Amino acid sequence: FYCEDAGRTDNVYLARVVEAVIKAGATVVNIPDTTGYCLPTQYGEKIKFLMEDVKGVHNAILSTHCHNDLGMATANTMAGVMNGARQVEVTINGIGERAGNTSLEEIAMILKCHKSSLEIETQINTQKIYSTSRMVSSLMNMPVQPNKAIVGRNAFAHSSGIHQDGVLKNRESYEIMDPTDVGIDKNSIVLTARSGRAALKHRL
């Protein structure tokens, strides 16, 4: 069951609708923020309210569907997950209507990086993320912006001298993810006007 733009619907009214459709047999109830309007706290509270107030809610799965009009799709989706949603609708590279939808690669890696605290796992093979991103980009003729999280060309590139020196001494100083976890062979040290001796010595 898909409730159009539930992100801007009164919680009590929404709860009664969700309750009715679950009673009628719905096993997945999608709670979309179709216009990308909600703040993460608002969206999370909405999911929490439904989890606590809807009779029979545990007979169904609450699902998120967040748009990125205000750049909050990933934050809203995670707020939903942290409050009880157990299905998320996502897209490769965040493609979708207008400003797009929540990015699969971002949610997958957030859950992987915070596995110990969130205690939520997926069956996603994250090592296929980068190649899948490039395939979708090529087939749709939609370039991925260089600074796109996880799959952008600069996501694992270091150009600042301080960062370069830190990464060369200990990769985890400035990388919270191993590039191989998303299917990238290694990070890149880019020589720029801001590079220092450590990067130059590494390149030589």
Solvent accessible surface area in square Angstrom, and as a share of the most:
residue,aa,sasa,rsa
1,F,100,0.42
2,Y,98,0.37
3,C,20,0.12
4,E,110,0.49
5,D,28,0.15
6,A,0,0.00
7,G,6,0.06
8,R,145,0.53
9,T,32,0.18
10,D,91,0.47
11,N,47,0.24
12,V,84,0.48
13,Y,137,0.52
14,L,0,0.00
15,A,0,0.00
16,R,103,0.37
17,V,34,0.20
18,V,0,0.00
19,E,40,0.18
20,A,58,0.45
21,V,26,0.15
22,I,14,0.07
23,K,182,0.77
24,A,93,0.72
25,G,53,0.51
26,A,23,0.18
27,T,93,0.54
28,V,47,0.27
29,V,0,0.00
30,N,6,0.03
31,I,0,0.00
32,P,0,0.00
33,D,0,0.00
34,T,23,0.13
35,T,50,0.29
36,G,1,0.01
37,Y,123,0.47
38,C,3,0.02
39,L,92,0.46
40,P,40,0.25
41,T,93,0.54
42,Q,83,0.37
43,Y,0,0.00
44,G,2,0.02
45,E,105,0.47
46,K,12,0.05
47,I,0,0.00
48,K,98,0.41
49,F,62,0.26
50,L,0,0.00
51,M,50,0.22
52,E,126,0.57
53,D,55,0.29
54,V,8,0.05
55,K,159,0.67
56,G,34,0.33
57,V,5,0.03
58,H,151,0.67
59,N,112,0.58
60,A,14,0.11
61,I,76,0.38
62,L,3,0.02
63,S,0,0.00
64,T,0,0.00
65,H,33,0.15
66,C,0,0.00
67,H,12,0.06
68,N,50,0.26
69,D,53,0.27
70,L,113,0.56
71,G,55,0.53
72,M,35,0.16
73,A,2,0.01
74,T,26,0.15
75,A,46,0.36
76,N,0,0.00
77,T,0,0.00
78,M,15,0.07
79,A,16,0.12
80,G,0,0.00
81,V,6,0.04
82,M,124,0.55
83,N,48,0.25
84,G,16,0.15
85,A,0,0.00
86,R,138,0.50
87,Q,68,0.30
88,V,43,0.25
89,E,63,0.28
90,V,40,0.23
91,T,38,0.22
92,I,38,0.19
93,N,23,0.12
94,G,12,0.12
95,I,40,0.20
96,G,41,0.39
97,E,114,0.51
98,R,137,0.50
99,A,57,0.45
100,G,2,0.02
101,N,16,0.08
102,T,0,0.00
103,S,6,0.04
104,L,40,0.20
105,E,1,0.01
106,E,31,0.14
107,I,6,0.03
108,A,4,0.03
109,M,4,0.02
110,I,51,0.26
111,L,12,0.06
112,K,93,0.39
113,C,56,0.34
114,H,98,0.44
115,K,101,0.43
116,S,103,0.67
117,S,84,0.54
118,L,37,0.18
119,E,146,0.66
120,I,29,0.15
121,E,122,0.55
122,T,59,0.34
123,Q,178,0.79
124,I,69,0.35
125,N,84,0.43
126,T,14,0.08
127,Q,108,0.48
128,K,122,0.52
129,I,9,0.04
130,Y,58,0.22
131,S,68,0.44
132,T,40,0.23
133,S,1,0.00
134,R,77,0.28
135,M,106,0.47
136,V,25,0.14
137,S,15,0.10
138,S,87,0.56
139,L,140,0.69
140,M,93,0.42
141,N,130,0.67
142,M,88,0.39
143,P,124,0.78
144,V,27,0.16
145,Q,104,0.46
146,P,51,0.32
147,N,110,0.56
148,K,24,0.10
149,A,50,0.39
150,I,14,0.07
151,V,0,0.00
152,G,2,0.02
153,R,171,0.62
154,N,73,0.38
155,A,40,0.31
156,F,12,0.05
157,A,28,0.22
158,H,14,0.06
159,S,30,0.20
160,S,30,0.20
161,G,15,0.15
162,I,133,0.68
163,H,74,0.33
164,Q,0,0.00
165,D,46,0.24
166,G,15,0.14
167,V,9,0.05
168,L,63,0.31
169,K,159,0.67
170,N,83,0.43
171,R,73,0.27
172,E,119,0.53
173,S,61,0.39
174,Y,90,0.34
175,E,10,0.04
176,I,152,0.77
177,M,29,0.13
178,D,48,0.25
179,P,3,0.02
180,T,62,0.36
181,D,42,0.22
182,V,0,0.00
183,G,35,0.34
184,I,31,0.16
185,D,131,0.68
186,K,155,0.66
187,N,32,0.16
188,S,52,0.34
189,I,14,0.07
190,V,63,0.36
191,L,69,0.34
192,T,55,0.32
193,A,112,0.87
194,R,150,0.55
195,S,29,0.18
196,G,35,0.34
197,R,222,0.81
198,A,32,0.25
199,A,1,0.00
200,L,90,0.45
201,K,160,0.68
202,H,105,0.47
203,R,133,0.49
204,L,168,0.84
